[in-house]
Amino acid sequence: MIYDRIRLLREKSGLTQADLAKQLGITRSGVNAWEMGISVPSTQYIVELAQFFNVSADYLLGLEHTATVSVEGLSDREIAAVIEIIECYREKSTNQ
């Protein structure tokens, strides 16, 4: 569910609810309500959350298990290395 993903992404980023609220220009209680499943972020905030955490809106909504990785600032060689690492993990997962 979206509330689990928001909390997980926030915690992985080392942010408090207050930190995330400040980044989004909302109250801490608003973030708390999302994480408790009391309310759901509006479309505007789903987009902002996706951009902030570098994931897709589909991922936040639980429609896919794919996260987005920004390769901005990396050289072509570095991008190729990242892709190679991902492929190694995929092969490892299918061989187990």
QUIWO-V161799 format. One record per residue. SS is DSSP state (~ for helix, > for strand, _ for the rest). D_FIRST is the distance of its C-alpha to the first C-alpha in whole Angstrom. Layout:
# QUIWO-V161799
SS,D_FIRST + SS,D_FIRST
This chain:
# QUIWO-V161799
_,0 + ~,4 + ~,6 + ~,6 + ~,7 + ~,9 + ~,10 + ~,11 + ~,13 + ~,15 + ~,16 + ~,17 + _,19 + _,20 + _,20 + _,20 + ~,18 + ~,21 + ~,22 + ~,19 + ~,20 + ~,23 + ~,22 + ~,20 + _,23 + _,21 + _,21 + ~,20 + ~,19 + ~,17 + ~,15 + ~,15 + ~,14 + ~,11 + ~,10 + ~,11 + _,9 + _,12 + _,12 + _,10 + _,12 + _,15 + ~,16 + ~,18 + ~,16 + ~,13 + ~,16 + ~,17 + ~,14 + ~,15 + ~,18 + ~,18 + ~,16 + _,18 + >,15 + _,14 + ~,12 + ~,11 + ~,10 + ~,8 + _,7 + _,6 + _,9 + _,11 + _,12 + _,15 + >,15 + _,18 + _,21 + _,24 + _,27 + _,29 + _,32 + _,32 + _,35 + ~,35 + ~,36 + ~,34 + ~,31 + ~,33 + ~,32 + ~,29 + ~,28 + ~,30 + ~,28 + ~,25 + ~,27 + ~,29 + ~,25 + ~,25 + ~,28 + ~,28 + ~,24 + ~,26 + ~,29 + _,28
